[in-house]
Amino acid sequence: YEYVDTIILVLNRRPIIFLHAYHHTIVPFVIWVWVRSDNVLCLHGLMANTGVHVLMYYYYGSNNRNTLFK
């Protein structure tokens, strides 16, 4: 489910920003480290992931002329 937003952007031929690409490149590695260290529910990591998604979706939403962000 982590990559659904990326798939939607690619299918709609929308540009993917650096933060989006970087985040979705590094997340599998971070999750693998958490699983290997038995630290799956790391609060700091979950909060950081949420924060990054809020920033990405705000950026995409504010650049979409069909939304109320502008």
Protein Blocks (a to p, Z undefined) as FASTA:
>chain_A
ZZmmmmmmmmnopacdfklmmmmmmmmmmmmmmmmnopmbgfklmmmmmmmmmmmmmmmm
mmpmkbckZZ
